[in-house]
Amino acid sequence: MFTKNNKRISLRSYWTSRYLVTLFLGLTVIAIISALWIRHNTLENRLNMMELMADNLSNRIVATNEHQPPPDFFQEKNAKLDIYPIMYIVDTSGDIVSRNRPGPLMKQFDSSILEAEEPYLKITLMNERFYLVKSPIEIDNSIVGWVVLMDSKEHLTHVEQEYTQLAIMIISLALLGWAAIYVLSSRLSKPIKDVAEAAKLVSEGNYQIDIPNNGKEKEVFELIQSFKEMTHKLEKLESLRTELLAGVTHELKTPVTAISGLLQAVRDEVVTGEEAKEFLNISLNEVEKMKKMVEDLLAFNQFATNAVMVLHKDYYDINEVVEDAVFTWQIAQQDEGIEIEINQISTPTEVLVDPLRFQQIITNLLNNAKSAMDNQGEIRITIMEENQQIAIDVVDTGGGIPEEEQPYIFERFFRGENKKLKVRGLGLGLTLSKMIANALDGDLVLLKSSEEGTTFRITLLKK
């Protein structure tokens, strides 16, 4: 049943590995999006700062009333954002008056650049993208020049600390996620592994299992609890199967042995004449007992396995149903030591019942009563109306059922100690009778039992 398969992996490994792949892909996407977002925000912030720097420089030139940059012009650098753009002071014709860095980057600015309305422009120099911002130098409401700041896109988007923080955050999330799924998978896989190992023991016939069930997960708790209940039922079924086999073997062995001995005596002419006929009659009686036991066993098995049993339920007068069932039982009796009194209900009342199946219940109860009274006594059957039900009490004057045995009388194969010595059987009569009563939407219960007698009650639905 349980075979080793090298392709199988543990639940913890399965979920951990797949979670890690999912986590890696998810965090990679997040890291890429976050890096792009950081670059975009950094570029926006630095361009805004360059605009402020250009405006500030323009205002300082106007304040000094000079067309030359202030003495600290070439030291202008925003340390907070770590930028150091190329700064130009340009006249109205686009010629460069001054700049903070030497080099041939720009020799002159075109009027289309200086007069553009956009806050910043993109230009390409030497296959490199640059961003340019400008601010006019106005004196007496007249533009006398421009302050132009320019820097490459690579410089403007270059960050180190933010990427480091992002990497630390991504790695931390990955480690935390891995640790969480590892712990949770281990917590989930352990009870499942315990159940799998317990299932191996059950498959080997060992029902004595002990699985801790103190987890807080509802599904895991229900799984373990259901498995324990299933194991308990399997153990009970196995015990019943063994008990049934032993009981059937024992109960059938006795009549078979008796029949074999009796027939052998007739065959060998050990007995002849009337005595031989008596032996044959005894053999036939034993055969009838065997037949009854087999019928009980088949009927019980049909009910116990929830097989479909044909029930012809209809509404019948309860007085007539009880009277017919008792009459059918009486004509099969050979002794006159049992007196039966029937107290019928005063008004005709119909109940939903299958007369044939109801007769089986009455027959079992009367046979038990007869056995309890040693074939000598009185049986009283009383029909009563209770709410929406009809109750039929069957009372005998026997010695009663011992108190310690009363809780088990409806258990399959249970036979009291006194009954084992008097009557052979499988202990299915009351069990089968209760099953039939339940199938008729009623019930069969032991109402009371003492040394003065026993009372069983059958309840049925009335119309």
N, C-alpha and C positions, 0 to 999 in steps of 0.2 A: 504493500500500500504506500509506504513511504520509501522512495528511491532517491538516490543521490544523483543530482544533475549538476554537472560542472558549469552549466550556463546560468544557473540560478545564483543570485547574489542576495545578501542580507538586506532587510528592509532599511536598516540604518545606512548602509552603503548606497543603496539605490536612491533614496531620497536625498542624502547628503550630496552625492555626485551631481544629480540633476539640479538640485537647488543651487549648487555652486556655479554650474554652467549658466543657469538663468540669472543668478545674481551677478556674475561676471559680465554677461551681455547687457543686463540692465544698467549696471554701474558704468560700463563703458559708454553707453549712450548718454547717460547723465553727465559723465565727465566731458564728453565731446561738446554737448550742448552748453554745459557750464563754462567751458573754456572759450567757446565762441561768444557767450554772453559777457564774460569778463573782458575779452578783447574789445567787444563793441562798446561796453560801458567805459573802459579805459580810454578808448579813442575819443568818445564823446566828451568825457571829462577833460581830457588834455586839450582838445580843440577849444572847449569853452575857456580853459585857462589861458590858452594862447590869445584868444580874443580879449580877455581882460588885460593880459600883458600888453597887447598892442594898444588898447585904449589908454592904459596907464602911461605907456611911453609917449604916446601922442600928447597927452595932457601935460606931461612933464616938459616936453619940448615947447609947447605953447606957453607954459608958465615961465620958462626961462627966456622966452622971446628970442630964441636962437634956432637956426635951422640945422644945427649940429646936435648930435646926441649928447646927453649928459656924460660926465666923466666916468660913471660906473656902468655905462651902456653895455660894454662887452662882458661885464660880470653878471648881467641879468640871467638868472637861472632859478627855476622853481624847484627847490630841493624836495618839497613835499611830494610832488608828482614825478620827480626825477626826469625833468625835461630840460632841454637846452637847445631851443630852436635857432635856426639861422635868422638873424634880424637884419632888415634893410630899412634905410631911410631913402625914399625915392622922391624926386621932384615931380612936378606936374607933367613933364614930358616923358616920364618913365625911366630917366637916367638915375642910376644908383649914386646917391650922395655919400652914403656911409654904410658899412656893414660890420658885423661882429666876427665874421670869419673870412679869411682870404680864400680864394679859389674861383674857378671859372663856372660855378654853378649857374649863376644868372648874371648877364651883362646889362640887360635892360628889361624892363617890364612893359608889356604891350598895354595899350590903353584899354583893350577889352577886358583885361584882368583887373585893372585898377578901377574901372567904372562898373564892374559886375555887381549886381545887387545881392547875390548869394552871400551868406555869412562866411562860407569858406569854399575854396575851389580845389579841384584835384588836377594836378598836372603831372606829366611824365617827363623825367629827365634821365638820360643815360639808362634807359630801361628800368627805371625805378620810380615808384609812385610816391608823389609828394602831396602834402596838404598845405594849403596856403590860406592865411587869414590876413586881413588888412584893416587899418584904421586911418581915416583922413586927418591931416594936420590942418586945422582951420584957425585962421587969424582974421578977425574982423569979418566973420561970415564968409571968408574966402579960403578955398582950399589951396594951400601953398605946397603941399606934398603929402606923402603917404608913409605910414609905418607898416612894413610888411614882414610878417613872421612866417617861416616855412620850415617844415620838418618832414622827414620820410615816414611813410606808414609803418615801417618796421620799428622805428624808434618810438613812434607814438603808441603802438600796441604792445611794446615790449614790457612784460611784467615778470617778476620772479617770485615774490612773496605770495601773491595770490595763487599761483599755480602750485606752490609748495603746500599751502593750506588746503587747496582742493585735493591734492594727492593724499595728504594725511587724512582728510575726511573720508575720501573714497576707500582707502585701505582700511581705515577703522571700521567703516560700515561693512566692508567685506568680511573682516575678521569677526565682527559682532554677529553678522548674519550667519556665518559658518558655524560659530559656536552655538548660536540659538538653535539652528536646525539640527546640529549634532546632538545636543542635549534632548531636544524634543523628540527626535527620531529614536534615540536610545530609550526614552521613557515610553514611547509608543510600541517599540519593537519588543521590549522585554516581556510584557504580558502576553503578546501574541506568540512569542517564542515559548513561554511557559505553557500556553494552551496547546501548541503544536507538540511539545514533548509529552504533555499529559495525554494527548490523542494517541500517541504511539503506545503509551502504557495501556490505554483502553483497548486498542486494537490487538494487544497481546493478551487481553483478558484480565488485566489488573485494574480494578475499579477504585482502588484506594489511592486517590490523588489528593494533593493539597496545593492549591493555587492561591497565593495571596491576592486579596481583592480589596485593597485599600486605596485604589486610585480614585482621583476626583473626576476623571473623564467619564461621562455618562455612557458613551458607546462601549468603552473598554469594560466598564463595570457590568453592563448588560451582557456583553459577550462572555465574560468569565462566569457570571451568574447563570446564564443559559446553558453554558457547557457543563457546569456542575450539576444543574438540574437534569440535563440530558444523561449525564453519567450515572446519576442516582437512579433514573428511570431504567437505563440499560441494565444496571446491576439488579434492579428489582425484577425486570423482565427475564434476565438470565436465571435468577433464583426461582421465579415462577415456572420457567421452562423446565428446570431441573426437578422442581417439586412436582410438576405435572407429569413428567416422564416417570418419576418414581411412584407417584400415586396411581397412574394408569396401569403401570406394570404390576404393582402390588394388588390392585383391585381386580384386574383381569386374570392374574395368575391363579387366584384362589378358585373362581368358578371353573376355569379351564382345567385345573388339576382335578377338581371334583367331578366334572363331566367326563374327563378322560378315565378316571377310576371307575365310575359307574358304568360307562359303556363297555369298558374292558371286562367288567364282571359279567355283564349280560352276554357279551360275545363269547367269553370262555365258559358260559353256562354255569358260573358259580351260583347264580340265582336264576330261578325259572318261574314260570307261571305268573301268579299275581305279584310276587315279589319283584320279578323282572319288570313288570309294568310299572310298579312303584318306582323302581330305579329310573325308568325312562321318563316318568312324570317329574321326578326330581331334576333330571338332566334338562328337561324342557323349562322348568322354573329357573334354573341357573342360566339358561340361554336368554330367557326374558329379562333377567336382571342385567346380563351383559348388554343386551340390546338397549335397555333403558339408560345404562351408563354411557353408551356410545352416543345415543340421541342427545343426552344432556351435554355431553362434551361438544358435539357438533353445534348445538343451539347456542351454547355459551361462546364458542369460537366465532360464530356468526355475529353475535352482538359485540363481542370484545374487539373484533377487528373492524367495527363500523360497517360491516357488509350490509347490503340492502336486504332487509327482511320484510316480506310482504305483510302488511298490516291492513286488514279490512275494517277500518274504523267507521262506525256509524252510530246513530243515536238509538239506544235500546232502553227499555224499562229495566231499571236496576234490580227490581224485585225478581223479575223473570230471569235475568242473567245469572244472579246468584243462585236462585233455585235450580236452574238447569245445570250449573256447574257442580252443585252439591249432589244432585241426583245422579249425574254421570259418574261421580266418584263412588257413591254408595253402591251402585249396582256391580262395581268391580270388586267389592269387598266380600270376603267369604265368612266373616265372623259377624256376630250380632252384639259384640261387647261395646260398640261405640254408639252413643246417642248424640244426634245433632239437632239443635234447636235453632230455628231461623226467626229472628225478630225483624220483620219487614217494615219499611217506611210506610206511614199511613196513607200518603197520597202518591199516586203514580208519578214517578220522576225519571226522566230520560237522561242518560249519560253517554258521553262519547267514548266508545269502547270497541274492541275487537273481541267478541265472545270466546273464540277459540283460545286466544292468548290469555284472556282473563281466566279461563278454565285452568290453564297451566299454573297460574299463581295459586288459585284455590286448591288445586290438587297437591301442590308442594306443601302448602300450609297444613292441609288436612293430614297428609302423610307424616309430616313432622309431629303434629299433635298426637296422632295415633301412636307413633313411636315413643313420644314422651310419656304417654299414659299406659304403656305396656299393653296396648290393645284393649284397654278397659277404662271407660270414663265418659265424660260428657264434653261436647264441643258446642259452644254457643256463638252464633254469627248474628251480629247486630248491625243493621243498616241505619245510618243517621245522615241528616242534612246539616252541613256546616258552611255558611256563607255561600260561595259559588261552587262548592265541592260537595261530593258525597263521600262519606267515610264508612268503610266496612270493617268492623272489628271482628277478629277471629280469636276466640278465647278458649283455652283448654284447661283441664284440671290436672295437668301433669305436675311433675316435680320441679319444673322451672329450669331456667338456664343459669348456671353459676355466674355471679356478678362479674368475676374477672374475665369471663368469656364473652359477655354481652357486647363489648365494643367491636368484636371481630366476627360476629356471626354472618355479616354480609360480605366478608372477605372471601375471595375465590380460594377454593381448596381447603378452607378452614373447617375442621370438624372437632366438635367438643370431645373431651375425653370419654364421657359416658356414651356418646353416640358411636364412637369408634368401636366400642365393645358390643354394641347391639346390632347396628346396621352397616352393611358395606355400602360404599358410595364414594364419589369424588369430591364431595363438599361443594357442589355447584348449585344446589337447589335454590337456596335463598338468594345467592348472587344473581342467578338467572331470573328469578322472580322479580327482584328489584329492577333489573335492566328492562324487563318487559313492562313493568309499571311505569318507569320513566319514559319508555317509548310510547306509552299511551297518554303521555302528558300528565301523569299522576306520580304516585310514590308508594313505597312500601317501607314501613318503619316498625321497629320494636317499641311498642308503647310502654309495656312494663312486664316484668317477670319476677316471680318469687316462688317459694315452695308451694304456694297455693295454686299456681298456674301461670300461664303466659298469654299475653295479648299482643297480637300483631294488627296493624291498621293499614288498610289499602285506601288510598284517596284517588278519586277520579273527578274529572270536570263534568259538571252537569250542564244541561242544555239551557 
